[in-house]
Amino acid sequence: MAHDDHKEQLSLLADGALTPLEAVRMVGVIAGNDELRRTWMRYHLVGEVMRTPGRIAWTPGLAARIRDALEREPALLAPRPQRAMMAQWFRPLAGLAVAASVAAAAVLLLPRNQPAVVNSTPALASAPAMEGNAGPIILGAQTVGWPGENAAPHAATVVKPIPRSRLNGYLVNYSEQRALIGSPGVPYVRVVGYEPDQP
Amino acid sequence: MGDNSADVALVERVQHGDKKAYDLLVLKYQGKIIKLVSRFVRDPSDALDVAQEAFLKAYRALPNFRGESAFYTWLYRIAINTAKNYLATMSRRPLEAMTGSDEDGEQEIEDWQSDWETPENLLLTEEIQQTIARAIAGLPEDLRMAITLRELEGMSYEEIATVMACPIGTVRSRIFRAREAIDGKLRPLLE
């Protein structure tokens, strides 16, 4: 016995008005219910008669013949995902997930590794980014990290050494900006100059 | 909204080994395919054989169907090729090639129609058409308009909602109720 709910879903399916997931579920319901199968056939027959008055091809035996012939056919067990169709609704979701992950990573990492002075000093904020990496900086064999961090093994693989002249530029800019705005600077970082060994 | 989504779901199930889902595709498209094949193959019995062969070929080829075109478009091409192959095998001239404005071609089509239109077929198809026409005529105005816009004009639910100035949920309900009313008259005739 087919419920009206199922028949209404069948009507929506015939019009392509179900979501892909609902459609797959409903197809499973119809395929296992003879009454719904016949209703499905009649719904389509009505549509065809309405669209092409005066001439219809009513061949009730054809589906039964094909059903019998299919019994002798092996079932198709080589599922091919319909990438083109799935991608239409799945790809935007995947893109959204990636964007959300990047945003979450940014929220988690930025406050920790970027001192507040970055936001309050335009000159520093607009300085060239250090290869987009907020991790420790490596100078030759030395690693300068945030207190309590032991990130040298990771940093060695992702951070390129910064040229001495560029680093000195950053330090000078930082000192100048700090003096202008009267900021005490980051309390736990000692500001040091960097000079090559002098004879 | 696209009518294609039902086909996509059905094809997916068939590709996962569900033969009953293919039966639903056959039930949906059998009329169209028979009419298409009949443009090439005059004899009704042969046309049924060719249509059956086309559906079986499509079933066997479904693992290679990647959804780059609509299922019906793909099935249509298979049916055309099957009919042409049949004619090549039988060394017959496609009936379609004779269609057109010339009177001889029109005469051939009429002859073909008479091949199909046996008294029994004529009686049944006329009864089906009249039953459906009467059922539609007896529908309340709002249901008749909804089903007509959907089936005849091919409008989406959203478009029908705009034309009828009502919510989409109402459109869904009206179309379903119209179908049920028509089906209630048609069912006794076919079962």
Chai-1 contact restraints between the chains, C-beta under 6 A:
chainA,res_idxA,chainB,res_idxB,connection_type,confidence,min_distance_angstrom,max_distance_angstrom,comment,restraint_id
A,E8,B,F176,contact,1.0,0.0,6.0,A-B,restraint_1
A,S11,B,F176,contact,1.0,0.0,6.0,A-B,restraint_2
A,S11,B,R179,contact,1.0,0.0,6.0,A-B,restraint_3
A,L13,B,A6,contact,1.0,0.0,6.0,A-B,restraint_4
A,G16,B,M1,contact,1.0,0.0,6.0,A-B,restraint_5
A,G16,B,G2,contact,1.0,0.0,6.0,A-B,restraint_6
A,G16,B,D3,contact,1.0,0.0,6.0,A-B,restraint_7
A,G16,B,N4,contact,1.0,0.0,6.0,A-B,restraint_8
A,G16,B,S5,contact,1.0,0.0,6.0,A-B,restraint_9
A,G16,B,A6,contact,1.0,0.0,6.0,A-B,restraint_10
A,A17,B,M1,contact,1.0,0.0,6.0,A-B,restraint_11
A,A17,B,Y157,contact,1.0,0.0,6.0,A-B,restraint_12
A,A23,B,S5,contact,1.0,0.0,6.0,A-B,restraint_13
A,A23,B,A6,contact,1.0,0.0,6.0,A-B,restraint_14
A,A23,B,A9,contact,1.0,0.0,6.0,A-B,restraint_15
A,V24,B,A9,contact,1.0,0.0,6.0,A-B,restraint_16
A,V27,B,A9,contact,1.0,0.0,6.0,A-B,restraint_17
A,V27,B,L10,contact,1.0,0.0,6.0,A-B,restraint_18
A,V27,B,R13,contact,1.0,0.0,6.0,A-B,restraint_19
A,V27,B,A21,contact,1.0,0.0,6.0,A-B,restraint_20
A,A31,B,K20,contact,1.0,0.0,6.0,A-B,restraint_21
A,A31,B,A21,contact,1.0,0.0,6.0,A-B,restraint_22
A,W40,B,L27,contact,1.0,0.0,6.0,A-B,restraint_23
A,M41,B,L27,contact,1.0,0.0,6.0,A-B,restraint_24
A,R42,B,D183,contact,1.0,0.0,6.0,A-B,restraint_25
A,R42,B,L186,contact,1.0,0.0,6.0,A-B,restraint_26
A,Y43,B,R179,contact,1.0,0.0,6.0,A-B,restraint_27
A,H44,B,K28,contact,1.0,0.0,6.0,A-B,restraint_28
A,V46,B,I132,contact,1.0,0.0,6.0,A-B,restraint_29
A,V46,B,I182,contact,1.0,0.0,6.0,A-B,restraint_30
A,G47,B,E151,contact,1.0,0.0,6.0,A-B,restraint_31
A,E48,B,G31,contact,1.0,0.0,6.0,A-B,restraint_32
A,V49,B,Q129,contact,1.0,0.0,6.0,A-B,restraint_33
A,V49,B,I132,contact,1.0,0.0,6.0,A-B,restraint_34
A,M50,B,E151,contact,1.0,0.0,6.0,A-B,restraint_35
A,M50,B,L152,contact,1.0,0.0,6.0,A-B,restraint_36
A,I56,B,T125,contact,1.0,0.0,6.0,A-B,restraint_37
A,A57,B,G31,contact,1.0,0.0,6.0,A-B,restraint_38
A,A57,B,I34,contact,1.0,0.0,6.0,A-B,restraint_39
A,A57,B,K35,contact,1.0,0.0,6.0,A-B,restraint_40
A,W58,B,T125,contact,1.0,0.0,6.0,A-B,restraint_41
A,T59,B,Q30,contact,1.0,0.0,6.0,A-B,restraint_42
A,T59,B,I34,contact,1.0,0.0,6.0,A-B,restraint_43
A,L62,B,Q30,contact,1.0,0.0,6.0,A-B,restraint_44
A,A63,B,V26,contact,1.0,0.0,6.0,A-B,restraint_45
A,A63,B,L27,contact,1.0,0.0,6.0,A-B,restraint_46
A,A63,B,Q30,contact,1.0,0.0,6.0,A-B,restraint_47
A,R65,B,Q52,contact,1.0,0.0,6.0,A-B,restraint_48
A,I66,B,V26,contact,1.0,0.0,6.0,A-B,restraint_49
A,I66,B,Q52,contact,1.0,0.0,6.0,A-B,restraint_50
A,I66,B,F55,contact,1.0,0.0,6.0,A-B,restraint_51
A,R67,B,D23,contact,1.0,0.0,6.0,A-B,restraint_52
A,A69,B,L56,contact,1.0,0.0,6.0,A-B,restraint_53
A,L70,B,K19,contact,1.0,0.0,6.0,A-B,restraint_54
A,A75,B,G17,contact,1.0,0.0,6.0,A-B,restraint_55
A,L76,B,Q15,contact,1.0,0.0,6.0,A-B,restraint_56
A,L76,B,G17,contact,1.0,0.0,6.0,A-B,restraint_57
A,L76,B,L62,contact,1.0,0.0,6.0,A-B,restraint_58
A,L76,B,P63,contact,1.0,0.0,6.0,A-B,restraint_59
A,L77,B,G17,contact,1.0,0.0,6.0,A-B,restraint_60
A,A78,B,P63,contact,1.0,0.0,6.0,A-B,restraint_61
A,P79,B,Q15,contact,1.0,0.0,6.0,A-B,restraint_62
A,P79,B,H16,contact,1.0,0.0,6.0,A-B,restraint_63
A,R80,B,Q15,contact,1.0,0.0,6.0,A-B,restraint_64
A,R80,B,P63,contact,1.0,0.0,6.0,A-B,restraint_65
A,Q82,B,G67,contact,1.0,0.0,6.0,A-B,restraint_66
A,A84,B,G67,contact,1.0,0.0,6.0,A-B,restraint_67
A,A84,B,E68,contact,1.0,0.0,6.0,A-B,restraint_68
A,M85,B,V8,contact,1.0,0.0,6.0,A-B,restraint_69
A,M85,B,G67,contact,1.0,0.0,6.0,A-B,restraint_70
